[in-house]
Every structure is written in C-alpha cells, then in structure tokens.
Amino acid sequence: MKQGTKNQADWSRIERLEYLNRQMKGCHRCELDATRQHVLAGEGYPDARLMLVALSPGEKEDLEGRMFIGPSGRVLDRLLGAAGIPRQSIYMTNLIKCMLPENRKPKMVEIEACSEILDEEISIVCPDIIVPLGYYANRTILKKYKKNAPEARDGYIRLYGHLIYTNQQKIYPLPHPASLLYNPSHEPEALKKYKKLHVLTHVCTWFPVCPMKRFTEAGCLEQKWIELYCKGDWESCIRYQMESQGIPHPDWMLPDGSYNQALKSFRYM
C-alpha cells in the first residue's frame, strides 16, 4: 500500500501493523541495534483473541526474522498443538524486538525502548486475552495493567495458569516455552496451563441462559464475573460444574461458589 492513499484512521489492522513494522526496521533507540540482524516484528492473525508476548528473539529468529522458529518454537508448537490452538489463529510478539547478545538478561532501558511499539501492537490487535510468556513479559504486562502487581519473581511464577481481569483487560500468564528446554520435567505441569487456552477462547455453553448474564445486564453484578468465568475460565466455574452434573444451585450463587444475597431479590422482567 502506498503511503498517503488513505487516511491512517481508515487503515485495516493489517495495514496498521505493516506500517508499524516498517517504522521499526530502522530503530536505533538502544544499543541492541549494533548486534542485531533483524528488528523482529510481531506476526500472526491481526484479529486474534490471543496475543502471546515473549521476551526477545533468539539466534535463529534474529537470523531469519521470524517468531518462534528455533528450539523454543518447537516446544511452543507442541504446547499449542496439545491445547488445540492453531498458530495461525494467534498473534505473537516480543517485549524487546532485537536479539539479546549471548542470551543475556534484558536491561530495563531496552524494555522501555520497545514499550511504545508493544503498546501500539496491543492497541491495533485489541486482543481479548494477553498471554505473557515468562517472568520478564509477565512483569512488564502486569505492571502495565495491574496496580498491585507482585514485586518478587516468585509472585509472578505463582500467577502462571491463572486468568486475571484488570483495567478491562484479560491476562493469562504462562511459563516461557524455553524454560522447558532446561527443565523438561516441568512440561506436564506447563501443559496443563497451556491447555487452558482452549477453554479461554470459547464462551461457556450455558452463558446465554446464565443468571450471571442477566444480573450483569441489569447492572446488579460486576462485569469481572462474566470476563473471568462466562467468557474466561468457565471450566473452573462452580456453577458450570454443578450444572453439568445436574446439581441444583440458586441463581444468586456466584461462579466461585460464594453467595450474593443481594441478588436474591432480583426480579426478571
């Protein structure tokens, strides 16, 4: 597309991402421009519900200018395959768009140098769920959206596999696939967490007739219950589990199994 043929406000998501990627090619915001082969743009489905955010390109990714094509990419493909998530259905990007020499830890100045680009990618794709992979991505994304984000590394690790809804954004922290290259014994547990992605991309079967939907539409219930359960981790919803087993439960029971007595007096129109 030739620049100037349309106003940017009229561009499609693909056009906006392509323009952003072209802008990135000549980036010199930090010292990584001296050692990189490519500035690695995000790639994938521009209308994706899931946006995976990793740390930075590896050596193979830097050479070929593609996301997750090295050893960690093979692990990711295995995890996504087990979860029933086609790679072409997601959007993938990195905190840092250039390779970190000798796979060293990132510097804060390098994360900050790419922060505006990441923000723009999120703004363009508008993912239903952001999926940060590994400690640095989780720390950056959660501090961006969540006021009481953990301070210690262990705090982020404990959040892996737990859906979070904060500032009108769903976030699903996961371990980075590369961590399983060094700790293959952790794969069964990581696989359980990745398989949850399939649940998160489907609305609960009972949602159209769920009292939670009517309570929320009537302004009697916070939207977070819908996002965390009905349109999120409905598999963990106590109401869903009881409904599936034919166990009676009152309308005013919330998805976590607690009771909201104020909803008891709600009258359907």
C-alpha positions as CSV (number, residue, x, y, z in Angstrom):
1,M,0.0,0.0,0.0
2,K,1.4,3.4,-1.0
3,Q,1.6,5.8,1.9
4,G,-1.0,8.6,1.6
5,T,-3.6,6.7,-0.4
6,K,-5.8,6.5,2.7
7,N,-6.0,8.3,6.0
8,Q,-4.5,6.2,8.7
9,A,-7.8,6.2,10.6
10,D,-9.2,4.2,7.7
11,W,-6.4,1.6,7.6
12,S,-7.2,-2.0,8.4
13,R,-5.4,-3.8,11.2
14,I,-3.1,-5.5,8.7
15,E,-2.1,-2.1,7.2
16,R,-1.5,-0.5,10.5
17,L,0.7,-3.4,11.7
18,E,2.6,-3.4,8.4
19,Y,3.2,0.4,8.8
20,L,4.3,-0.1,12.4
21,N,6.7,-2.9,11.3
22,R,8.2,-0.7,8.6
23,Q,8.8,2.0,11.1
24,M,10.6,-0.4,13.4
25,K,13.2,-1.5,10.8
26,G,15.4,1.5,11.3
27,C,15.1,1.6,15.1
28,H,18.2,2.9,17.0
29,R,16.6,3.5,20.4
30,C,19.1,1.3,22.3
31,E,22.5,-0.3,21.9
32,L,21.0,-3.6,20.5
33,D,21.0,-2.0,17.0
34,A,24.7,-2.7,16.9
35,T,24.4,-6.5,17.3
36,R,21.1,-7.5,15.7
37,Q,20.5,-8.9,12.3
38,H,16.8,-8.0,12.2
39,V,14.3,-6.0,14.2
40,L,11.7,-8.7,14.7
41,A,8.2,-7.5,14.2
42,G,5.2,-9.3,15.7
43,E,3.4,-11.7,13.4
44,G,0.2,-13.7,13.2
45,Y,-3.5,-13.1,12.9
46,P,-4.3,-9.4,13.3
47,D,-7.8,-10.1,14.7
48,A,-6.5,-12.7,17.2
49,R,-8.3,-13.2,20.5
50,L,-4.9,-14.4,22.0
51,M,-1.8,-12.2,21.9
52,L,1.4,-14.0,23.1
53,V,4.1,-11.7,24.4
54,A,7.6,-13.3,24.8
55,L,10.9,-11.6,25.8
56,S,13.0,-11.3,22.7
57,P,14.1,-13.1,19.5
58,G,16.6,-16.0,19.8
59,E,19.5,-16.5,17.5
60,K,17.6,-18.4,14.8
61,E,14.7,-15.9,14.9
62,D,17.2,-13.0,14.6
63,L,18.8,-14.6,11.5
64,E,15.6,-15.3,9.7
65,G,13.3,-12.5,11.0
66,R,10.6,-14.9,12.2
67,M,8.9,-15.6,15.6
68,F,9.5,-18.8,17.4
69,I,11.3,-20.9,14.8
70,G,14.2,-22.1,17.0
71,P,14.2,-24.8,19.8
72,S,11.7,-22.9,21.9
73,G,9.4,-22.6,18.9
74,R,9.3,-26.4,18.6
75,V,8.3,-26.6,22.3
76,L,5.6,-23.8,21.7
77,D,4.2,-25.7,18.7
78,R,3.9,-28.8,20.9
79,L,2.2,-27.0,23.7
80,L,-0.2,-25.1,21.3
81,G,-0.9,-28.4,19.4
82,A,-1.9,-30.1,22.7
83,A,-4.2,-27.2,23.5
84,G,-5.8,-27.3,20.1
85,I,-4.7,-23.7,19.3
86,P,-3.6,-23.3,15.6
87,R,-0.5,-21.0,15.4
88,Q,-2.3,-19.0,12.6
89,S,-5.1,-18.1,15.0
90,I,-2.9,-16.1,17.4
91,Y,-0.7,-13.0,17.3
92,M,2.8,-13.3,18.7
93,T,5.3,-10.5,19.6
94,N,8.2,-9.7,21.9
95,L,8.9,-7.2,24.7
96,I,12.2,-6.5,23.0
97,K,12.3,-6.6,19.2
98,C,16.0,-7.3,18.9
99,M,18.1,-10.3,20.0
100,L,19.8,-10.1,23.3
101,P,23.5,-10.9,22.8
102,E,24.5,-14.3,24.3
103,N,21.0,-14.7,25.6
104,R,21.8,-12.3,28.5
105,K,19.2,-10.8,30.8
106,P,17.4,-7.7,29.4
107,K,18.2,-4.2,30.6
108,M,15.3,-2.0,31.7
109,V,16.3,0.6,29.2
110,E,15.9,-2.0,26.4
111,I,12.4,-3.0,27.6
112,E,11.4,0.7,27.8
113,A,12.8,1.4,24.4
114,C,10.3,-1.0,22.8
115,S,7.4,-0.2,25.2
116,E,5.7,2.2,22.8
117,I,5.8,-0.3,20.0
118,L,4.3,-3.0,22.2
119,D,1.6,-0.6,23.3
120,E,0.8,0.2,19.7
121,E,0.6,-3.5,18.8
122,I,-1.8,-4.2,21.7
123,S,-3.9,-1.1,20.6
124,I,-4.1,-2.4,17.0
125,V,-4.8,-6.1,17.6
126,C,-7.1,-5.4,20.7
127,P,-6.7,-9.0,22.0
128,D,-9.3,-10.4,24.2
129,I,-6.5,-12.0,26.3
130,I,-2.8,-11.1,26.5
131,V,-0.7,-14.1,27.2
132,P,2.8,-13.0,28.6
133,L,5.4,-15.8,28.5
134,G,8.0,-16.0,31.2
135,Y,9.0,-13.7,34.0
136,Y,10.0,-10.5,32.1
137,A,6.9,-10.4,29.9
138,N,4.7,-11.1,32.9
139,R,6.3,-8.4,35.0
140,T,6.0,-5.8,32.2
141,I,2.4,-6.6,31.2
142,L,1.1,-6.9,34.7
143,K,2.7,-3.7,35.9
144,K,1.2,-2.0,32.9
145,Y,-2.4,-3.1,33.8
146,K,-2.4,-4.2,37.4
147,K,-1.9,-1.7,40.3
148,N,-0.9,-4.3,42.8
149,A,1.4,-6.4,40.6
150,P,3.9,-8.6,42.5
151,E,7.3,-7.3,43.4
152,A,9.2,-10.6,43.7
153,R,9.9,-13.0,40.9
154,D,8.2,-15.9,42.8
155,G,5.0,-13.8,42.8
156,Y,4.8,-13.9,39.0
157,I,5.6,-17.6,38.8
158,R,2.6,-18.3,41.1
159,L,0.3,-16.5,38.7
160,Y,1.1,-18.8,35.8
161,G,-2.1,-20.5,34.7
162,H,-4.4,-18.1,36.5
163,L,-6.7,-15.8,34.5
164,I,-6.5,-12.1,35.6
165,Y,-9.0,-9.4,34.7
166,T,-7.8,-5.9,35.4
167,N,-8.3,-2.5,33.8
168,Q,-10.8,-4.1,31.4
169,Q,-8.1,-6.4,30.1
170,K,-7.8,-10.2,30.5
171,I,-4.3,-11.5,31.1
172,Y,-3.3,-15.2,31.3
173,P,0.4,-15.6,32.5
174,L,2.3,-18.6,31.3
175,P,5.8,-20.0,31.6
176,H,8.0,-19.4,28.5
177,P,8.5,-22.5,26.3
178,A,12.2,-22.1,26.5
179,S,12.1,-22.8,30.3
180,L,11.1,-26.4,29.4
181,L,14.3,-26.9,27.4
182,Y,16.2,-26.5,30.6
183,N,13.6,-28.2,32.9
184,P,11.8,-30.8,30.8
185,S,10.3,-32.4,33.9
186,H,8.2,-29.2,34.2
187,E,6.4,-29.9,30.9
188,P,3.4,-31.9,32.3
189,E,2.5,-29.0,34.6
190,A,3.1,-26.4,31.9
191,L,1.0,-28.4,29.5
192,K,-2.0,-28.2,31.9
193,K,-1.7,-24.5,31.9
194,Y,-1.4,-24.2,28.1
195,K,-4.3,-26.5,27.5
196,K,-6.5,-23.9,29.4
197,L,-6.0,-21.6,26.3
198,H,-8.6,-23.7,24.5
199,V,-11.2,-23.1,27.3
200,L,-10.4,-19.3,27.3
201,T,-11.1,-19.0,23.6
202,H,-14.7,-20.4,23.9
203,V,-17.6,-18.8,25.7
204,C,-19.4,-21.1,28.3
205,T,-22.2,-23.2,26.8
206,W,-24.6,-22.1,29.5
207,F,-23.8,-18.3,29.1
208,P,-26.9,-17.3,27.0
209,V,-29.2,-18.6,29.8
210,C,-26.9,-18.0,32.8
211,P,-28.3,-15.7,35.6
212,M,-24.9,-14.0,35.7
213,K,-25.6,-12.6,32.3
214,R,-29.0,-11.2,33.3
215,F,-27.6,-9.8,36.6
216,T,-24.7,-8.1,34.7
217,E,-27.0,-6.6,32.0
218,A,-29.3,-5.3,34.8
219,G,-26.3,-3.6,36.5
220,C,-26.5,-5.8,39.6
221,L,-23.2,-7.6,39.1
222,E,-19.7,-6.5,38.2
223,Q,-18.5,-7.3,34.6
224,K,-15.5,-9.1,36.0
225,W,-17.6,-12.2,36.8
226,I,-18.5,-12.5,33.1
227,E,-15.0,-12.0,31.9
228,L,-13.3,-14.3,34.4
229,Y,-15.8,-17.1,34.1
230,C,-18.5,-17.0,31.5
231,K,-16.2,-15.6,28.8
232,G,-13.0,-16.8,30.5
233,D,-12.2,-19.9,32.6
234,W,-15.7,-21.3,32.6
235,E,-14.3,-24.8,33.3
236,S,-13.4,-23.6,36.8
237,C,-16.9,-22.1,37.4
238,I,-18.6,-23.8,40.3
239,R,-22.0,-23.0,38.7
240,Y,-20.9,-24.7,35.4
241,Q,-19.6,-27.8,37.2
242,M,-22.8,-28.2,39.2
243,E,-25.0,-27.5,36.1
244,S,-23.0,-30.2,34.2
245,Q,-23.7,-32.7,37.0
246,G,-27.3,-31.8,37.4
247,I,-26.8,-30.5,40.9
248,P,-29.4,-27.8,41.9
249,H,-28.0,-24.4,42.8
250,P,-29.6,-21.0,43.4
251,D,-29.4,-18.1,40.9
252,W,-27.6,-15.9,43.4
253,M,-24.6,-18.3,43.8
254,L,-21.6,-16.7,42.1
255,P,-19.2,-18.6,39.8
256,D,-16.6,-19.0,42.6
257,G,-19.3,-20.8,44.8
258,S,-19.9,-17.9,47.1
259,Y,-23.4,-16.3,47.5
260,N,-24.6,-12.8,46.8
261,Q,-27.7,-12.4,49.0
262,A,-28.4,-9.0,47.4
263,L,-29.2,-10.9,44.1
264,K,-31.9,-13.0,45.9
265,S,-34.4,-10.2,45.5
266,F,-33.7,-9.7,41.8
267,R,-36.9,-10.0,39.7
268,Y,-36.7,-10.9,36.0
269,M,-38.6,-8.7,33.6
